[in-house]
Amino acid sequence: MKIHILLTVVLILEFLCVVQGVLIEDGLISTLLQDYNKLAYPGTTDNATVVVKHDMTLIRIVEFDGTKLTIDAWLGTEWRDPRFLWDSSPTNIRLPISLIWTPDIVLYDNPDTRLRFEPNAVIDQSGHVYYCQPIRLEVDNCRQFQDVFTCTLKFGSWTYDGFKIDLQNRSQVIDLSNFQLHTNYDIIDTSVVRNELHYACCPEPYPDITYTVNLKKRQDGLTDFKFHSFYRFHGRYFSDL
């Protein structure tokens, strides 16, 4: 009888511990979102400019005809929202991006590109927000210089100027660590450049980030690895030609 009572007490305590752990996150999320206005950008009177960092991971070339390039990619975006501050556990939470403010960074050449699904954003207790969206991108601005094709993808805010959103690139190159080799084209190199436009009418800057992909047509396809092999090293490819 005593054993049964002891087991019952242990089970109740375990249940209470589990419930308490769940309620900690539940209460935290409810508190953070209670008066949260997702329409208001997270600039403050002390610091009106929100620094937004952006990067791209190239997954595959879906289609390329010499002029139009279609790719699958992951776009990483991070910023700080001072409304997400707490000093208790858990140290981070995950929320759908539809519930929070997100910067309206789009591909200028094709801003109608849809997300393949809605990812969660990871938010830590210092207000740092990060989310990575899998997306299909398409541009038709590729140009050929001798035997190299150059395609550019320019991203920027659709409505905010540089005084509101300071868009910055997180890397100088596109991440190729998860890239799947294409049958007909090699990626020779990539670059990432931040630009800033100024207009005579207005004092505010308009920053953008331009990703450049340089491709070259394969001579032998993927079958001849004796004279044309590639090695992956820290997200980049090197030819032994």
N, C-alpha and C positions, 0 to 999 in steps of 0.2 A: 504493500500500500504506500509506504513511504517512497519507494522507488518511483511509482507512478506519479505521485505528487511532485517529486523532484523533477521528473522528466517534463511534466506539464509546466512547471515554473520556468524551466530552461527554454522550452519552446515559446512560451509567452515573451520572455526576455529577448530571444532572438527575433521574434516577430516585431516587437517594439523597436529594436535596433534597425531592422530593415525599413520599417515605416518611417522612423525618424530620419534615416539617410535620404529617403525619397522626398520627404517633406522639406528638407533643407534646400534642395534644388528647386522644388516646386514653389516654395515661398520666395526664394530669391528671384526667380524669373517673374513671378507675379508682381513683386515689388519694383523690379527694374522697368517693367512695361506698364505699370499702373498709370503714370502720367507721361508716358513716352509719346512724342509726336514724330512719327516717321517722315512727315513732310518737311520738317525743319532740319536743315543741314547743321552739322555739329560744330560750327564756328562759334566762338565766344567773343564777348566784348574785350577780353584780354588778348585773344588770338583769333582773329577772324578768318585766317587762312587755314584750310584743312589740307595737310600733306597727304596725297594719295599716291601710293607706289604700285607699279604695274609691271607684270612680266608675262612671257609667253613660253609654253612648252609645246613644241610641235610633235604631234603623234603620227600623222600619216599624210601623204599626198593622196587625195581622193581622185582628183582629175587635173590634168594640165594639158592644154592644147597649144602652148606657145604664147598665148595671149591671156587666157583666163586660167587662174589658179584657184582650186578648191582644196582646202585642207581641214583636217580635224586637229583641234588644239585645245590646250588647257590655258585659260587666262587667269592669272593670279592677281588679286587686288587687295590692298591693305591700307588701313587708315586708323585714326584714333577717334573714338566717340566718348567725350568726357561724361556722358550720361550713364555709361556702363562702368561704374566704380563701386567696388565692395571690398571688404577686408575679412571675409569669412570663407569657409569652404562651401562649394568646390572652387578651385582656382580658375576654372574656365567653364563655359557653357556653350551650347550650340543652338542657334536659332535659325529658322527659315529666313531668307533674305527679304521675303515679302513682309516681314514684321518689323523691319528696321530700315533706317535711312541707308541708302547705298548711292555712291557717286554714279552719275549717268555717263559713264565712259563707253563710247561706241566706236565702231569701225566706220570712219567717215565715208569710205567708198561704198559701204553697204550697211547702213545703220539699221536696216530692217531684219538683221540676222536674229533668229530666235534661239533661246537656250534649249538644249536638249532635255534638260530637266532642271528643277529648282534646287540648287545645292544649299546646304546649311552653311551659315557663317560660324566660325569659331571665335569666341569673344573671351578675352581674359580679364582678370579683375582690375587691370590698369586701364581698361578701355580700348585695348588694341583689338581691332576687328580684321579678320582675314577670311576670304572665301576664294575658292577655285572653281571656275565654271568650265565644264566640257562644252565645246561649241564648234560648229562648222562655219568656216569663214570663206568668203569668196571675193576675189578681186579680178578685174579685167584690165589691169594697167601694166602687165608684164611687157618688157621690151628686150629685144635681142641685141647683144653686142658681140659680134663675131660668133663664137660658139657657146656663149654664156647668156642665160636668160635671167633678168633681174625683175623681181616682183616686190612691191612695197605694200605694207599694210599700216595705215596711219590711224592712230587712236587719239581721242580727245574727249573732253566733256561736251555734251550737246548744248547745255544752257549756262554753265558756270564759266566765268572768266578766271584768270590766274590769281586774282586777289581773293577769290573764294576757294578755288581748288588749285593747289600747286601740284600738278601731275609730274611724277618723277619715274624714271625707269629703274628697276631693281638690278638690272644686269646690262652688260655691254653686248651680249649675244643672246640669241634664242636658245633655250634649253633643248638639246637633242638627245638627252639621256634615254628617252622612251620612244625615239623615232624608229619607225618601221621602214626598212629600205624599200625603195620603189623599184619596179621592174625596169622602167625606161629612163629614169632621171636620177642623178646624184645631186645632193646638196653640197656645193663647193664651199660656201661659207655663209655666215649670217652676220647682221649687225643690228644694233638698237641705238637710236639717236633721239635725244630730246630736242625739240625745236620750240621756239617762242616767237610768235607773231605779234607785231604792234601795228595798229592802224592810226592814220593821221587824225581821225575823229576823236579817239579815246585814249586815256592814259593807261588803261588796264592791259596786261599781256594776255595772250591766248596760247597756252602751251599745248603741245601734242607730242606723242611718241611714235616714231616711225620704225617699224620692223622691216628689214630688208632680207630677202631670201635670194641667193644666187644659185641657179640650177644649171646643170650641164647634161646633155643627152648621153646616155650610155652607148658605147660602141658595140659591146658584146653582150648586153643584157646581164642577167645575174648568173649565167651559166659558167662564165670563164673567170674562176677565182685564182687561177695560177698567176695571171699578170695584172689582175684588178681585184684586189681584196681590200676590205676596210676593217679597221679596228676601232672599237669604242673605247674612248679614254676620257673620263671626266666629262661625259656628255658631248664630246666632239668626235668627229670622224677624220681619220687620216689615211690617205691613199699611199700604197707602197710603189706607185708608178714612178 
